[in-house]
Amino acid sequence: MKSNIHRIVASLLCAVAVLVSSTSLATTLKVCYDQWPPMTIFPSLNVPERGVVIDMVEQIYTAKGYTLEYYEVPLARGLDMVAEGRCDMLPEFLYSKHAEKGFVYAEQPTFAYDSAFVVRKDDPWRYDGIPSLKDRRVATGPGWDYSSMSAGYQDFIDDPQNAKFVEVIAGDDDVIDRIFQMIKANRVDLYADNELVLQYVLNQLNLNDSLKIVHPGLEKPLVEMPIFSKQLPAEKRQQLIDIWNQGRLAITGEKEQALLDKYQISLH
């Protein structure tokens, strides 16, 4: 009888140990991200999804026992929060060798995006290098950086001599929506971005009868990478990076396409 009791107690102790061990693996990952639909979306009652990239991040890290805690913030604030250690990672930031040093890039990008332009439906304009921007009214957001895709395009935007042709549209989460409406109203002429973003916003705003996506886009693809805080202990940070790198490599082909299909977009 005592032997049976001992075996039962031992089994219970083992079960408790396993439960404690499993619970300890359920680590919280703090994720900052900005509004860049359909890749990253601030959820609402009308659109409860968080976007292609956030879905991908969630798949990768929950499979390793992580619980994700989200902070929906403008990009500049998100970068500060990562640098200060208030967020562990930000899932997408343009890759640059000259980026600030408050974070570490992963090795695997989220995507290398082709860019395109949006213009009015009846506009025959096409991008053919910087000279083709002559007398065109270009829309952009505050501090947005195109230099990794085209140094010349960024120089055009930054040049004070072009100030009357460059419209900088401010806002927290509706900048692209406002730009599209301004193009429709003939207040600006064109806007460049990730082609998937352009597809999604056109569909969401039901503007396909008024606006169109045109190619070619800027000269180089836009490479976006997850970044991780330097305030994390080096071993933990590398573990998070390794999980991302391996997980992103595993999400290819049909798995990647399923994420894109959910948001009704497709790679060009």
Stockholm file with secondary structure:
# STOCKHOLM 1.0

chainA/1-268         MKSNIHRIVASLLCAVAVLVSSTSLATTLKVCYDQWPPMTIFPSLNVPERGVVIDMVEQIYTAKGYTLEYYEVPLARGLDMVAEGRCDMLPEFLYSKHAEKGFVYAEQPTFAYDSAFVVRKDDPWRYDGIPSLKDRRVATGPGWDYSSMSAGYQDFIDDPQNAKFVEVIAGDDDVIDRIFQMIKANRVDLYADNELVLQYVLNQLNLNDSLKIVHPGLEKPLVEMPIFSKQLPAEKRQQLIDIWNQGRLAITGEKEQALLDKYQISLH
#=GR chainA/1-268 SS CHHHHHHHHHHHHHHHHHHHHHHHHCCEEEEEECCBTTTBCCCCSSCCCCCHHHHHHHHHHHTTTCEEEEEECCHHHHHHHHHHTSSSEEEEEECCTTCCSSEEECSSCSEEECEEEEEETTCCCCCCSGGGGTTCCEEECTTCCCTTTCHHHHHHHHCGGGGGGEEECCCSSCHHHHHHHHHHTTSCCBEEEEHHHHHHHHHHHTCTTTEEEESCCCSSCEEEEEEEETTSCHHHHHHHHHHHHHHHHHSCTHHHHHHHHHTTCCCC
#=GC SS_cons         CHHHHHHHHHHHHHHHHHHHHHHHHCCEEEEEECCBTTTBCCCCSSCCCCCHHHHHHHHHHHTTTCEEEEEECCHHHHHHHHHHTSSSEEEEEECCTTCCSSEEECSSCSEEECEEEEEETTCCCCCCSGGGGTTCCEEECTTCCCTTTCHHHHHHHHCGGGGGGEEECCCSSCHHHHHHHHHHTTSCCBEEEEHHHHHHHHHHHTCTTTEEEESCCCSSCEEEEEEEETTSCHHHHHHHHHHHHHHHHHSCTHHHHHHHHHTTCCCC
//
